[in-house]
Amino acid sequence: MDFREYLKTNKPVLIAEGYLFEFIRRGRVKPASFVPEVVLDYPECVRALHQEFVDAGTDVVQAFTVRSFLIFKDIVNTN
């Protein structure tokens, strides 16, 4: 089945941008911050939110790792 046919099934397809807003709402990141520190500081929350989206019926989840490698690299190089 191609993507257009799949869309006609009206099944959930994609989650985009919901992660950051939900982490802001839950107080895990500040509204002005740019994402990935939550992955390093609260990995259990990231796993739990992924599971919540799966339990809600999504077919696709994002790898919430934008720039995380660069932050991790800076931490390693600092220590």
PDB file of N, CA, C and O in Angstrom:
ATOM      1  N   MET A   1       0.848  -1.170   0.000  1.00  0.00           N
ATOM      2  CA  MET A   1       0.000   0.000   0.000  1.00  0.00           C
ATOM      3  C   MET A   1       0.898   1.238   0.000  1.00  0.00           C
ATOM      4  O   MET A   1       1.818   1.343   0.811  1.00  0.00           O
ATOM      5  N   ASP A   2       0.626   2.178  -0.917  1.00  0.00           N
ATOM      6  CA  ASP A   2       1.435   3.393  -0.914  1.00  0.00           C
ATOM      7  C   ASP A   2       0.888   4.396   0.102  1.00  0.00           C
ATOM      8  O   ASP A   2      -0.173   4.185   0.689  1.00  0.00           O
ATOM      9  N   PHE A   3       1.620   5.479   0.298  1.00  0.00           N
ATOM     10  CA  PHE A   3       1.292   6.448   1.341  1.00  0.00           C
ATOM     11  C   PHE A   3      -0.082   7.075   1.129  1.00  0.00           C
ATOM     12  O   PHE A   3      -0.817   7.272   2.097  1.00  0.00           O
ATOM     13  N   ARG A   4      -0.443   7.389  -0.097  1.00  0.00           N
ATOM     14  CA  ARG A   4      -1.759   7.993  -0.370  1.00  0.00           C
ATOM     15  C   ARG A   4      -2.889   7.029  -0.023  1.00  0.00           C
ATOM     16  O   ARG A   4      -3.911   7.440   0.526  1.00  0.00           O
ATOM     17  N   GLU A   5      -2.709   5.773  -0.335  1.00  0.00           N
ATOM     18  CA  GLU A   5      -3.722   4.777   0.024  1.00  0.00           C
ATOM     19  C   GLU A   5      -3.833   4.654   1.536  1.00  0.00           C
ATOM     20  O   GLU A   5      -4.934   4.554   2.079  1.00  0.00           O
ATOM     21  N   TYR A   6      -2.694   4.661   2.211  1.00  0.00           N
ATOM     22  CA  TYR A   6      -2.703   4.567   3.671  1.00  0.00           C
ATOM     23  C   TYR A   6      -3.448   5.749   4.287  1.00  0.00           C
ATOM     24  O   TYR A   6      -4.199   5.577   5.247  1.00  0.00           O
ATOM     25  N   LEU A   7      -3.243   6.944   3.741  1.00  0.00           N
ATOM     26  CA  LEU A   7      -3.945   8.120   4.258  1.00  0.00           C
ATOM     27  C   LEU A   7      -5.458   7.965   4.161  1.00  0.00           C
ATOM     28  O   LEU A   7      -6.184   8.460   5.023  1.00  0.00           O
ATOM     29  N   LYS A   8      -5.935   7.298   3.141  1.00  0.00           N
ATOM     30  CA  LYS A   8      -7.376   7.094   2.962  1.00  0.00           C
ATOM     31  C   LYS A   8      -7.973   6.177   4.019  1.00  0.00           C
ATOM     32  O   LYS A   8      -9.193   6.144   4.180  1.00  0.00           O
ATOM     33  N   THR A   9      -7.143   5.433   4.742  1.00  0.00           N
ATOM     34  CA  THR A   9      -7.661   4.544   5.785  1.00  0.00           C
ATOM     35  C   THR A   9      -8.044   5.303   7.048  1.00  0.00           C
ATOM     36  O   THR A   9      -8.678   4.741   7.942  1.00  0.00           O
ATOM     37  N   ASN A  10      -7.661   6.584   7.130  1.00  0.00           N
ATOM     38  CA  ASN A  10      -7.946   7.431   8.292  1.00  0.00           C
ATOM     39  C   ASN A  10      -7.315   6.933   9.585  1.00  0.00           C
ATOM     40  O   ASN A  10      -7.784   7.271  10.671  1.00  0.00           O
ATOM     41  N   LYS A  11      -6.271   6.145   9.483  1.00  0.00           N
ATOM     42  CA  LYS A  11      -5.545   5.710  10.673  1.00  0.00           C
ATOM     43  C   LYS A  11      -4.534   6.789  11.060  1.00  0.00           C
ATOM     44  O   LYS A  11      -4.115   7.574  10.209  1.00  0.00           O
ATOM     45  N   PRO A  12      -4.136   6.836  12.346  1.00  0.00           N
ATOM     46  CA  PRO A  12      -3.095   7.801  12.731  1.00  0.00           C
ATOM     47  C   PRO A  12      -1.825   7.536  11.936  1.00  0.00           C
ATOM     48  O   PRO A  12      -1.468   6.388  11.671  1.00  0.00           O
ATOM     49  N   VAL A  13      -1.153   8.613  11.561  1.00  0.00           N
ATOM     50  CA  VAL A  13       0.012   8.457  10.718  1.00  0.00           C
ATOM     51  C   VAL A  13       1.281   9.024  11.342  1.00  0.00           C
ATOM     52  O   VAL A  13       2.314   8.356  11.318  1.00  0.00           O
ATOM     53  N   LEU A  14       1.241  10.212  11.890  1.00  0.00           N
ATOM     54  CA  LEU A  14       2.473  10.881  12.253  1.00  0.00           C
ATOM     55  C   LEU A  14       2.275  11.786  13.454  1.00  0.00           C
ATOM     56  O   LEU A  14       1.218  12.390  13.635  1.00  0.00           O
ATOM     57  N   ILE A  15       3.304  11.866  14.261  1.00  0.00           N
ATOM     58  CA  ILE A  15       3.333  12.840  15.346  1.00  0.00           C
ATOM     59  C   ILE A  15       4.510  13.746  15.065  1.00  0.00           C
ATOM     60  O   ILE A  15       5.633  13.274  14.891  1.00  0.00           O
ATOM     61  N   ALA A  16       4.267  15.031  15.020  1.00  0.00           N
ATOM     62  CA  ALA A  16       5.355  15.984  14.795  1.00  0.00           C
ATOM     63  C   ALA A  16       5.170  17.176  15.709  1.00  0.00           C
ATOM     64  O   ALA A  16       4.065  17.702  15.845  1.00  0.00           O
ATOM     65  N   GLU A  17       6.240  17.594  16.328  1.00  0.00           N
ATOM     66  CA  GLU A  17       6.278  18.766  17.184  1.00  0.00           C
ATOM     67  C   GLU A  17       5.560  18.607  18.520  1.00  0.00           C
ATOM     68  O   GLU A  17       5.706  19.475  19.380  1.00  0.00           O
ATOM     69  N   GLY A  18       4.815  17.576  18.728  1.00  0.00           N
ATOM     70  CA  GLY A  18       4.103  17.406  19.983  1.00  0.00           C
ATOM     71  C   GLY A  18       4.998  17.145  21.179  1.00  0.00           C
ATOM     72  O   GLY A  18       4.639  17.474  22.310  1.00  0.00           O
ATOM     73  N   TYR A  19       6.151  16.562  20.940  1.00  0.00           N
ATOM     74  CA  TYR A  19       7.043  16.221  22.045  1.00  0.00           C
ATOM     75  C   TYR A  19       7.512  17.454  22.794  1.00  0.00           C
ATOM     76  O   TYR A  19       7.385  17.523  24.016  1.00  0.00           O
ATOM     77  N   LEU A  20       8.049  18.421  22.083  1.00  0.00           N
ATOM     78  CA  LEU A  20       8.588  19.607  22.739  1.00  0.00           C
ATOM     79  C   LEU A  20       7.507  20.333  23.526  1.00  0.00           C
ATOM     80  O   LEU A  20       7.729  20.714  24.675  1.00  0.00           O
ATOM     81  N   PHE A  21       6.350  20.527  22.928  1.00  0.00           N
ATOM     82  CA  PHE A  21       5.271  21.232  23.620  1.00  0.00           C
ATOM     83  C   PHE A  21       4.814  20.474  24.860  1.00  0.00           C
ATOM     84  O   PHE A  21       4.502  21.081  25.885  1.00  0.00           O
ATOM     85  N   GLU A  22       4.775  19.173  24.769  1.00  0.00           N
ATOM     86  CA  GLU A  22       4.359  18.376  25.928  1.00  0.00           C
ATOM     87  C   GLU A  22       5.408  18.431  27.035  1.00  0.00           C
ATOM     88  O   GLU A  22       5.053  18.492  28.213  1.00  0.00           O
ATOM     89  N   PHE A  23       6.687  18.409  26.681  1.00  0.00           N
ATOM     90  CA  PHE A  23       7.727  18.529  27.707  1.00  0.00           C
ATOM     91  C   PHE A  23       7.711  19.913  28.349  1.00  0.00           C
ATOM     92  O   PHE A  23       7.972  20.032  29.547  1.00  0.00           O
ATOM     93  N   ILE A  24       7.415  20.950  27.590  1.00  0.00           N
ATOM     94  CA  ILE A  24       7.270  22.292  28.166  1.00  0.00           C
ATOM     95  C   ILE A  24       6.092  22.299  29.129  1.00  0.00           C
ATOM     96  O   ILE A  24       6.204  22.809  30.244  1.00  0.00           O
ATOM     97  N   ARG A  25       4.965  21.739  28.706  1.00  0.00           N
ATOM     98  CA  ARG A  25       3.769  21.697  29.549  1.00  0.00           C
ATOM     99  C   ARG A  25       4.036  20.950  30.849  1.00  0.00           C
ATOM    100  O   ARG A  25       3.519  21.327  31.901  1.00  0.00           O
ATOM    101  N   ARG A  26       4.836  19.896  30.782  1.00  0.00           N
ATOM    102  CA  ARG A  26       5.138  19.091  31.968  1.00  0.00           C
ATOM    103  C   ARG A  26       6.301  19.652  32.786  1.00  0.00           C
ATOM    104  O   ARG A  26       6.684  19.069  33.801  1.00  0.00           O
ATOM    105  N   GLY A  27       6.857  20.766  32.354  1.00  0.00           N
ATOM    106  CA  GLY A  27       7.915  21.421  33.111  1.00  0.00           C
ATOM    107  C   GLY A  27       9.284  20.788  32.978  1.00  0.00           C
ATOM    108  O   GLY A  27      10.148  21.022  33.823  1.00  0.00           O
ATOM    109  N   ARG A  28       9.507  19.998  31.947  1.00  0.00           N
ATOM    110  CA  ARG A  28      10.802  19.338  31.766  1.00  0.00           C
ATOM    111  C   ARG A  28      11.804  20.198  31.010  1.00  0.00           C
ATOM    112  O   ARG A  28      13.010  20.038  31.195  1.00  0.00           O
ATOM    113  N   VAL A  29      11.335  21.100  30.170  1.00  0.00           N
ATOM    114  CA  VAL A  29      12.214  22.056  29.493  1.00  0.00           C
ATOM    115  C   VAL A  29      11.573  23.433  29.578  1.00  0.00           C
ATOM    116  O   VAL A  29      10.359  23.550  29.743  1.00  0.00           O
ATOM    117  N   LYS A  30      12.388  24.469  29.465  1.00  0.00           N
ATOM    118  CA  LYS A  30      11.896  25.843  29.476  1.00  0.00           C
ATOM    119  C   LYS A  30      11.438  26.202  28.069  1.00  0.00           C
ATOM    120  O   LYS A  30      12.012  25.722  27.091  1.00  0.00           O
ATOM    121  N   PRO A  31      10.401  27.047  27.953  1.00  0.00           N
ATOM    122  CA  PRO A  31       9.903  27.407  26.623  1.00  0.00           C
ATOM    123  C   PRO A  31      10.969  27.974  25.695  1.00  0.00           C
ATOM    124  O   PRO A  31      10.877  27.785  24.482  1.00  0.00           O
ATOM    125  N   ALA A  32      11.961  28.654  26.215  1.00  0.00           N
ATOM    126  CA  ALA A  32      12.980  29.254  25.355  1.00  0.00           C
ATOM    127  C   ALA A  32      14.085  28.278  24.970  1.00  0.00           C
ATOM    128  O   ALA A  32      14.864  28.561  24.060  1.00  0.00           O
ATOM    129  N   SER A  33      14.166  27.146  25.640  1.00  0.00           N
ATOM    130  CA  SER A  33      15.269  26.226  25.356  1.00  0.00           C
ATOM    131  C   SER A  33      15.040  25.483  24.050  1.00  0.00           C
ATOM    132  O   SER A  33      13.920  25.410  23.546  1.00  0.00           O
ATOM    133  N   PHE A  34      16.120  24.936  23.513  1.00  0.00           N
ATOM    134  CA  PHE A  34      16.002  24.266  22.215  1.00  0.00           C
ATOM    135  C   PHE A  34      16.169  22.760  22.343  1.00  0.00           C
ATOM    136  O   PHE A  34      17.156  22.208  21.856  1.00  0.00           O
ATOM    137  N   VAL A  35      15.270  22.119  22.955  1.00  0.00           N
ATOM    138  CA  VAL A  35      15.017  20.690  22.907  1.00  0.00           C
ATOM    139  C   VAL A  35      15.900  19.715  23.682  1.00  0.00           C
ATOM    140  O   VAL A  35      15.511  19.339  24.788  1.00  0.00           O
ATOM    141  N   PRO A  36      17.057  19.278  23.187  1.00  0.00           N
ATOM    142  CA  PRO A  36      17.585  17.968  23.558  1.00  0.00           C
ATOM    143  C   PRO A  36      18.014  17.745  24.989  1.00  0.00           C
ATOM    144  O   PRO A  36      18.237  16.599  25.381  1.00  0.00           O
ATOM    145  N   GLU A  37      18.140  18.793  25.790  1.00  0.00           N
ATOM    146  CA  GLU A  37      18.567  18.518  27.154  1.00  0.00           C
ATOM    147  C   GLU A  37      17.604  17.590  27.878  1.00  0.00           C
ATOM    148  O   GLU A  37      18.009  16.882  28.799  1.00  0.00           O
ATOM    149  N   VAL A  38      16.345  17.580  27.482  1.00  0.00           N
ATOM    150  CA  VAL A  38      15.386  16.680  28.130  1.00  0.00           C
ATOM    151  C   VAL A  38      15.753  15.219  27.878  1.00  0.00           C
ATOM    152  O   VAL A  38      15.516  14.366  28.734  1.00  0.00           O
ATOM    153  N   VAL A  39      16.325  14.926  26.722  1.00  0.00           N
ATOM    154  CA  VAL A  39      16.732  13.556  26.404  1.00  0.00           C
ATOM    155  C   VAL A  39      17.850  13.101  27.339  1.00  0.00           C
ATOM    156  O   VAL A  39      17.888  11.943  27.755  1.00  0.00           O
ATOM    157  N   LEU A  40      18.750  14.013  27.663  1.00  0.00           N
ATOM    158  CA  LEU A  40      19.865  13.677  28.545  1.00  0.00           C
ATOM    159  C   LEU A  40      19.481  13.746  30.017  1.00  0.00           C
ATOM    160  O   LEU A  40      19.906  12.907  30.812  1.00  0.00           O
ATOM    161  N   ASP A  41      18.670  14.752  30.385  1.00  0.00           N
ATOM    162  CA  ASP A  41      18.316  14.954  31.794  1.00  0.00           C
ATOM    163  C   ASP A  41      17.189  14.050  32.275  1.00  0.00           C
ATOM    164  O   ASP A  41      17.177  13.647  33.438  1.00  0.00           O
ATOM    165  N   TYR A  42      16.248  13.729  31.404  1.00  0.00           N
ATOM    166  CA  TYR A  42      15.070  12.949  31.795  1.00  0.00           C
ATOM    167  C   TYR A  42      14.770  11.835  30.787  1.00  0.00           C
ATOM    168  O   TYR A  42      13.675  11.808  30.227  1.00  0.00           O
ATOM    169  N   PRO A  43      15.705  10.921  30.541  1.00  0.00           N
ATOM    170  CA  PRO A  43      15.454   9.886  29.526  1.00  0.00           C
ATOM    171  C   PRO A  43      14.226   9.037  29.837  1.00  0.00           C
ATOM    172  O   PRO A  43      13.545   8.578  28.921  1.00  0.00           O
ATOM    173  N   GLU A  44      13.939   8.823  31.115  1.00  0.00           N
ATOM    174  CA  GLU A  44      12.754   8.032  31.475  1.00  0.00           C
ATOM    175  C   GLU A  44      11.471   8.745  31.055  1.00  0.00           C
ATOM    176  O   GLU A  44      10.493   8.089  30.696  1.00  0.00           O
ATOM    177  N   CYS A  45      11.459  10.068  31.093  1.00  0.00           N
ATOM    178  CA  CYS A  45      10.282  10.826  30.657  1.00  0.00           C
ATOM    179  C   CYS A  45      10.109  10.744  29.145  1.00  0.00           C
ATOM    180  O   CYS A  45       8.987  10.677  28.643  1.00  0.00           O
ATOM    181  N   VAL A  46      11.223  10.749  28.428  1.00  0.00           N
ATOM    182  CA  VAL A  46      11.162  10.622  26.971  1.00  0.00           C
ATOM    183  C   VAL A  46      10.598   9.256  26.598  1.00  0.00           C
ATOM    184  O   VAL A  46       9.727   9.153  25.735  1.00  0.00           O
ATOM    185  N   ARG A  47      11.102   8.198  27.257  1.00  0.00           N
ATOM    186  CA  ARG A  47      10.567   6.846  27.002  1.00  0.00           C
ATOM    187  C   ARG A  47       9.075   6.783  27.330  1.00  0.00           C
ATOM    188  O   ARG A  47       8.294   6.211  26.569  1.00  0.00           O
ATOM    189  N   ALA A  48       8.684   7.365  28.453  1.00  0.00           N
ATOM    190  CA  ALA A  48       7.279   7.325  28.869  1.00  0.00           C
ATOM    191  C   ALA A  48       6.387   8.072  27.882  1.00  0.00           C
ATOM    192  O   ALA A  48       5.297   7.603  27.555  1.00  0.00           O
ATOM    193  N   LEU A  49       6.841   9.231  27.404  1.00  0.00           N
ATOM    194  CA  LEU A  49       6.025   9.983  26.452  1.00  0.00           C
ATOM    195  C   LEU A  49       5.913   9.244  25.124  1.00  0.00           C
ATOM    196  O   LEU A  49       4.847   9.239  24.508  1.00  0.00           O
ATOM    197  N   HIS A  50       7.003   8.617  24.675  1.00  0.00           N
ATOM    198  CA  HIS A  50       6.915   7.779  23.476  1.00  0.00           C
ATOM    199  C   HIS A  50       5.856   6.697  23.681  1.00  0.00           C
ATOM    200  O   HIS A  50       5.032   6.458  22.798  1.00  0.00           O
ATOM    201  N   GLN A  51       5.874   6.047  24.837  1.00  0.00           N
ATOM    202  CA  GLN A  51       4.911   4.984  25.105  1.00  0.00           C
ATOM    203  C   GLN A  51       3.489   5.524  25.137  1.00  0.00           C
ATOM    204  O   GLN A  51       2.568   4.859  24.663  1.00  0.00           O
ATOM    205  N   GLU A  52       3.294   6.726  25.689  1.00  0.00           N
ATOM    206  CA  GLU A  52       1.957   7.326  25.708  1.00  0.00           C
ATOM    207  C   GLU A  52       1.439   7.556  24.293  1.00  0.00           C
ATOM    208  O   GLU A  52       0.268   7.306  24.012  1.00  0.00           O
ATOM    209  N   PHE A  53       2.312   8.035  23.396  1.00  0.00           N
ATOM    210  CA  PHE A  53       1.892   8.236  22.015  1.00  0.00           C
ATOM    211  C   PHE A  53       1.557   6.901  21.347  1.00  0.00           C
ATOM    212  O   PHE A  53       0.582   6.814  20.600  1.00  0.00           O
ATOM    213  N   VAL A  54       2.349   5.869  21.607  1.00  0.00           N
ATOM    214  CA  VAL A  54       2.066   4.538  21.050  1.00  0.00           C
ATOM    215  C   VAL A  54       0.745   4.012  21.607  1.00  0.00           C
ATOM    216  O   VAL A  54      -0.079   3.483  20.860  1.00  0.00           O
ATOM    217  N   ASP A  55       0.542   4.155  22.911  1.00  0.00           N
ATOM    218  CA  ASP A  55      -0.706   3.698  23.529  1.00  0.00           C
ATOM    219  C   ASP A  55      -1.918   4.447  22.983  1.00  0.00           C
ATOM    220  O   ASP A  55      -3.025   3.908  22.949  1.00  0.00           O
ATOM    221  N   ALA A  56      -1.706   5.692  22.557  1.00  0.00           N
ATOM    222  CA  ALA A  56      -2.798   6.479  21.984  1.00  0.00           C
ATOM    223  C   ALA A  56      -3.106   6.065  20.552  1.00  0.00           C
ATOM    224  O   ALA A  56      -4.102   6.503  19.976  1.00  0.00           O
ATOM    225  N   GLY A  57      -2.238   5.207  19.967  1.00  0.00           N
ATOM    226  CA  GLY A  57      -2.539   4.651  18.656  1.00  0.00           C
ATOM    227  C   GLY A  57      -1.706   5.164  17.502  1.00  0.00           C
ATOM    228  O   GLY A  57      -2.024   4.883  16.347  1.00  0.00           O
ATOM    229  N   THR A  58      -0.658   5.903  17.776  1.00  0.00           N
ATOM    230  CA  THR A  58       0.148   6.398  16.662  1.00  0.00           C
ATOM    231  C   THR A  58       0.876   5.255  15.954  1.00  0.00           C
ATOM    232  O   THR A  58       1.180   4.225  16.554  1.00  0.00           O
ATOM    233  N   ASP A  59       1.140   5.456  14.696  1.00  0.00           N
ATOM    234  CA  ASP A  59       1.899   4.487  13.916  1.00  0.00           C
ATOM    235  C   ASP A  59       3.367   4.873  13.806  1.00  0.00           C
ATOM    236  O   ASP A  59       4.210   4.028  13.505  1.00  0.00           O
ATOM    237  N   VAL A  60       3.675   6.128  14.046  1.00  0.00           N
ATOM    238  CA  VAL A  60       5.028   6.643  13.878  1.00  0.00           C
ATOM    239  C   VAL A  60       5.394   7.470  15.103  1.00  0.00           C
ATOM    240  O   VAL A  60       4.598   8.286  15.567  1.00  0.00           O
ATOM    241  N   VAL A  61       6.592   7.261  15.624  1.00  0.00           N
ATOM    242  CA  VAL A  61       7.100   8.132  16.684  1.00  0.00           C
ATOM    243  C   VAL A  61       8.426   8.715  16.229  1.00  0.00           C
ATOM    244  O   VAL A  61       9.173   8.082  15.481  1.00  0.00           O
ATOM    245  N   GLN A  62       8.711   9.922  16.685  1.00  0.00           N
ATOM    246  CA  GLN A  62       9.953  10.579  16.309  1.00  0.00           C
ATOM    247  C   GLN A  62      11.090  10.145  17.216  1.00  0.00           C
ATOM    248  O   GLN A  62      10.893   9.875  18.401  1.00  0.00           O
ATOM    249  N   ALA A  63      12.266  10.084  16.649  1.00  0.00           N
ATOM    250  CA  ALA A  63      13.464   9.944  17.470  1.00  0.00           C
ATOM    251  C   ALA A  63      13.767  11.343  17.973  1.00  0.00           C
ATOM    252  O   ALA A  63      14.206  12.203  17.210  1.00  0.00           O
ATOM    253  N   PHE A  64      13.534  11.565  19.242  1.00  0.00           N
ATOM    254  CA  PHE A  64      13.626  12.907  19.817  1.00  0.00           C
ATOM    255  C   PHE A  64      15.066  13.188  20.225  1.00  0.00           C
ATOM    256  O   PHE A  64      15.375  13.276  21.414  1.00  0.00           O
ATOM    257  N   THR A  65      15.943  13.327  19.239  1.00  0.00           N
ATOM    258  CA  THR A  65      17.372  13.440  19.528  1.00  0.00           C
ATOM    259  C   THR A  65      18.047  14.604  18.819  1.00  0.00           C
ATOM    260  O   THR A  65      19.273  14.622  18.708  1.00  0.00           O
ATOM    261  N   VAL A  66      17.289  15.563  18.342  1.00  0.00           N
ATOM    262  CA  VAL A  66      17.863  16.678  17.605  1.00  0.00           C
ATOM    263  C   VAL A  66      18.968  17.335  18.417  1.00  0.00           C
ATOM    264  O   VAL A  66      18.731  17.787  19.538  1.00  0.00           O
ATOM    265  N   ARG A  67      20.141  17.390  17.875  1.00  0.00           N
ATOM    266  CA  ARG A  67      21.317  18.010  18.485  1.00  0.00           C
ATOM    267  C   ARG A  67      21.804  17.324  19.758  1.00  0.00           C
ATOM    268  O   ARG A  67      22.774  17.795  20.351  1.00  0.00           O
ATOM    269  N   SER A  68      21.196  16.267  20.194  1.00  0.00           N
ATOM    270  CA  SER A  68      21.615  15.612  21.437  1.00  0.00           C
ATOM    271  C   SER A  68      23.056  15.152  21.374  1.00  0.00           C
ATOM    272  O   SER A  68      23.787  15.254  22.359  1.00  0.00           O
ATOM    273  N   PHE A  69      23.468  14.649  20.228  1.00  0.00           N
ATOM    274  CA  PHE A  69      24.844  14.176  20.111  1.00  0.00           C
ATOM    275  C   PHE A  69      25.832  15.306  20.378  1.00  0.00           C
ATOM    276  O   PHE A  69      26.846  15.101  21.044  1.00  0.00           O
ATOM    277  N   LEU A  70      25.539  16.496  19.862  1.00  0.00           N
ATOM    278  CA  LEU A  70      26.452  17.625  20.063  1.00  0.00           C
ATOM    279  C   LEU A  70      26.532  18.013  21.533  1.00  0.00           C
ATOM    280  O   LEU A  70      27.612  18.328  22.033  1.00  0.00           O
ATOM    281  N   ILE A  71      25.405  17.994  22.227  1.00  0.00           N
ATOM    282  CA  ILE A  71      25.399  18.307  23.654  1.00  0.00           C
ATOM    283  C   ILE A  71      26.176  17.242  24.413  1.00  0.00           C
ATOM    284  O   ILE A  71      26.993  17.566  25.276  1.00  0.00           O
ATOM    285  N   PHE A  72      25.928  15.968  24.098  1.00  0.00           N
ATOM    286  CA  PHE A  72      26.635  14.875  24.767  1.00  0.00           C
ATOM    287  C   PHE A  72      28.141  14.995  24.533  1.00  0.00           C
ATOM    288  O   PHE A  72      28.940  14.815  25.452  1.00  0.00           O
ATOM    289  N   LYS A  73      28.511  15.297  23.300  1.00  0.00           N
ATOM    290  CA  LYS A  73      29.926  15.448  22.958  1.00  0.00           C
ATOM    291  C   LYS A  73      30.560  16.572  23.785  1.00  0.00           C
ATOM    292  O   LYS A  73      31.681  16.425  24.273  1.00  0.00           O
ATOM    293  N   ASP A  74      29.851  17.686  23.941  1.00  0.00           N
ATOM    294  CA  ASP A  74      30.359  18.795  24.755  1.00  0.00           C
ATOM    295  C   ASP A  74      30.533  18.377  26.207  1.00  0.00           C
ATOM    296  O   ASP A  74      31.515  18.755  26.845  1.00  0.00           O
ATOM    297  N   ILE A  75      29.591  17.602  26.736  1.00  0.00           N
ATOM    298  CA  ILE A  75      29.681  17.129  28.121  1.00  0.00           C
ATOM    299  C   ILE A  75      30.905  16.234  28.286  1.00  0.00           C
ATOM    300  O   ILE A  75      31.666  16.387  29.241  1.00  0.00           O
ATOM    301  N   VAL A  76      31.092  15.306  27.359  1.00  0.00           N
ATOM    302  CA  VAL A  76      32.230  14.386  27.431  1.00  0.00           C
ATOM    303  C   VAL A  76      33.544  15.153  27.328  1.00  0.00           C
ATOM    304  O   VAL A  76      34.487  14.884  28.073  1.00  0.00           O
ATOM    305  N   ASN A  77      33.603  16.097  26.416  1.00  0.00           N
ATOM    306  CA  ASN A  77      34.835  16.870  26.236  1.00  0.00           C
ATOM    307  C   ASN A  77      35.129  17.769  27.434  1.00  0.00           C
ATOM    308  O   ASN A  77      36.293  18.053  27.716  1.00  0.00           O
ATOM    309  N   THR A  78      34.100  18.219  28.138  1.00  0.00           N
ATOM    310  CA  THR A  78      34.273  19.066  29.317  1.00  0.00           C
ATOM    311  C   THR A  78      34.815  18.264  30.484  1.00  0.00           C
ATOM    312  O   THR A  78      35.640  18.757  31.254  1.00  0.00           O
ATOM    313  N   ASN A  79      34.351  17.022  30.619  1.00  0.00           N
ATOM    314  CA  ASN A  79      34.777  16.170  31.727  1.00  0.00           C
ATOM    315  C   ASN A  79      36.048  15.463  31.350  1.00  0.00           C
ATOM    316  O   ASN A  79      36.583  14.690  32.145  1.00  0.00           O
TER     317      ASN A  79
END
